[in-house]
Each structure stands twice: as structure tokens, then as C-alpha cells.
Amino acid sequence: MKPVSPTRIVIFAKAPLPGFAKTRLIPALGAQGAADLARRLLLHTLHKAIAANVGPVELCVTPSAADPVWQRIPVPDAVQWSDQGEGDLGEKMARAAQRVLASGESILLIGTDCPQLNPDHLQQAAAALQRADAALFPTFDGGYALLGLKRFHPCLFAGIAWSTDSVAFETLCRLGQLGWAVQSHPTLHDIDEPADLQWLPKTWLEAAQDSIYR
């Protein structure tokens, strides 16, 4: 029987600072409100990733993990750290994917923008990689909340128009061109634009809106 490869969850995150994280939400929430929501999304994602219990959880950050800003975030001790480094999102994700896959682990690449992504979804994606080469959870805006891989190819990250409605489609096309088996999962809502705030838990939205008046 072929051995089951371990699965690493790598979470890409910006430091939740005003004017740096979730900037497209500033018109609705203000700079501080957007940063507060970014912090909440980050911590929520970390705890869901740990709860999935599929393998190591790594936080891949900008600015560097050595930056003092990260000392103010209560990141669980179980979480490992890495730096995103230079380049666009595709270059950053490609480096992380290539590194993890070269070590013999499968990888689940996620961000912090999708509070609907839960431990069951992460477990489903990890299980899919025991049968398929890739797993994808698309989002309603045309992107994806999760890309799982057990093989690496640079074409999945190069020349993609990130933050557009073609990201998931283009990624699936390239997976098809590679001839890889891919398991696509139900579409989820992520939180990028003011119109997306309706998909937040009500208490989260109230807390974010309250910060405008503080």
C-alpha cells in the first residue's frame, strides 16, 4: 500500500495593521476597523487550521516573522512561521509550495479571507490529495479559498491575474493542461469588498462597525 503523505496547511497573511490589511474594506469600516477584522480573520483561520488536525500549520507572513508587529498577535505556540519574501502573490505561493512539496509533504495553501472555510473543508481537501493531484475550493468572486497540491508545477502560479474573477478558472485550466487529477469542492464566500460583509457572522460585523465610532 502506498504510504499516506503528511499534509501541511500554509496560511498566507499580512500583518493586521491599519492601511496595510483588508484595505478594500476601508470605505466601509475605516482603516482601524478593517485592521481589526483582519486580525479576527487571522486568528479564526489559525484556530480552524489547528482544529482540522491534518498536519503541521504554518503561518507565512509579511512583513517578516521577525517584525515586532507579530509579537502583538496571540498566535498559538503550535504554529510554525515562515516569511513570504519578495514578489507577487504567485511568486510567494510558488516558493512555499515548492519548498513544502520537496520535503515530502502535501500542501493546503489558504489565506485568511474566508471564515466559511472550516475544519471539515480542510480535512476533505487533505483526504482528496490521497487520491488526486490537486484540490480546490473556489470562491464566488472567481478566486479560490484553498489550493491543495501533492505535486508542484510553476505554471499554477506564474502569469495569473491575481485578485480578479479569473483566478480559479485559469488555475483549473492549467491543472487540466497538466493532465492532473483535481477535486473541486463547493464554492465559498470570502471577505474582500464591502458587499462581502453580509457573509460575516453578525457579531463580527457589529464589532467591526463599532470601531468606526471609537
N, C-alpha and C positions, 0 to 999 in steps of 0.2 A: 504493500500500500504506500502511495506517495505521501511523504510527511506533510503535515499541515504547517504552512509558513506563518510565523507570527505577524501580527498587523499593528502598525504604528499609526496613531492619529496625530497628524501635524496641523496645528491651528495657526493660521496666519492672522496677525493682529497688529494694529497700530496702537501706540500708547493713547489712552483716552484723555487727551488734552484738548482744551478749547481751541478751535480753529485748526485742529490737526486731524481729529477723528470725526467721522459722520458729518462732514461739512455740508453735504447736500440737505441735511435736516435743519441747518441753522435758521433758514427763513421761518420754520415752524416752531422751533424750540429754543432759539438763541444758541450762542456758542457754548455756554456752560451747560444748558440743557442737553444739547447734542452730545457733549463730552460725558455727562452723567449717564446718558443712555448707553453710550459706547462702553463705559465701564460695566454697567449692568449686563449688557450683552456678552462681554468678555467673560465675566465671572460665571454667568449662566452656562456658556459654552464649555468652559473648563470643567464644571461640575457634571454636566451631561456626558462629556467625553470620558471622565473618570468612571462614572456610573455604568457606562457601556461595558467596561471590563473586557475589552478585546485585545489589549496590549498596551505598550507604553504610550503616554500622552506627552507631546512635545509642543511647546509654545514658541513659534517662530516670529520674532518681533522686529519692529522698527519704532524708535531708534534702538540701538544695540541693547542687549540684555544688561550690559554694564552701566547703562544710563541710570542716574539716581531716580528718575521718574518711576521706574519699575519697583522700587523699594516701597512705594506707597500703595501698591496693589497687592491684596492678600491672595497671592497665587498659592494654591496648595503645594505642600512640600513634594508630593509625588510627581509633580510636573517637571519635565526636563526643558531646558532652554536652548534656543539657537537664534542666530541673527539672520535676518532676511538678506542683508547685503545690498549691493547696488543693482540697478537695472529696473526694468518694468516688472509688472506682476508676473508675467510669463517667465522671465529670466529667473526671478526669485523662486517660483514654484518648481521650475525645471531643476534648479540646483538641489532643492530639498528632495524632490522625487528621486533624482539620480543617486544622491547620497544614501537615502534610505533603502532603495531597491538594491543597490550594490552591496548593502550589508546583509542581504538575505531576507529582509522583511518586506511584506506588502505595505502599502501606504494608503491612508484615507486623508486626502487634502480637504480641509474645511476652513471657512472663515468664521466670523463671529456675528454675521448679519442675519442669521436665520434661527430665531428662537423656536420655530416649529421642528427643527432637526433634533430628534430625541435619541435616547439610548437604543431604542428598538431599531431606528433607522440605521444607526451606526453598526449595530450587530448584523442587520440584514446585509449591509454593504460588505462587511468583513466576511460573512458567510458566502456572499456572491463571488468573492475573489478566490474561494477554494474551487470554484467551477469555471469562472470566466476570467478574462484578462483585465477587465475594467468594469467599474460600477459608477453610475451617475445618478445623482438626484438633481434634476433641473428645477429652476425657479420660474415663476410666472413672468418675470421680466426678461426672460431669454437667457439668463445666465445659469449657473449651477451653484448649489449649496455644498455639494460634495463630489469630488472625483476620486474614485478608488482605483489603484493600479497595482498589478503584480509584475508588470514589465515596463521598461522605460523606452520612450522614443521622443526625441526633441520636437518633432512636428506637432505634438499635442500642446505645446506652449509657445512656439515661435510664430509671429505674424498673426496672432489673434487680436481682434479689435476688442480689448477688454472694456468692461463696463458698457457694453452695447447689447442689443437684443439678439445678436447672432452668435454669442459665445457657445451656448450649449449645442446649437445646431452644427456649428463649424467643428466643434470638438467631436461630436458623434460622426460627422462626415469623415474626419481624419481617422477615427478609430475604424470605421468601415473600410477606408482605403488601405489601412494596415492589415486588414483581414482578422482583426482581433475580435474575440467573443466579448460582448458587452451586455451587461444587465442594467437597463434603465428603470428607474423607480418613479413613484408618483411625484408630481410637481408640487413644490412647496412655495410659500411666500417668504421673501426676505424683506429686510427693512433698509431701504436706501433713500427713498424720496418721501416728502411729506405725505403723499397719498397712501404710502405703505403703513403709516402709523396705525391705521384701523386694525391691523393684524397683530398688534401688540396686546398682551394681557392688559385689561383695563387699569389695574393698579399701577402698572409700569407707565402707561401713558399719562395718568394723572400726576405721577411723581415727576415725570419729565416736563410736563406743562407747568407744574408748580415752580420749577426753577426759573422760569421766565420772570416771575414776580418777586423773587427773593432779592 
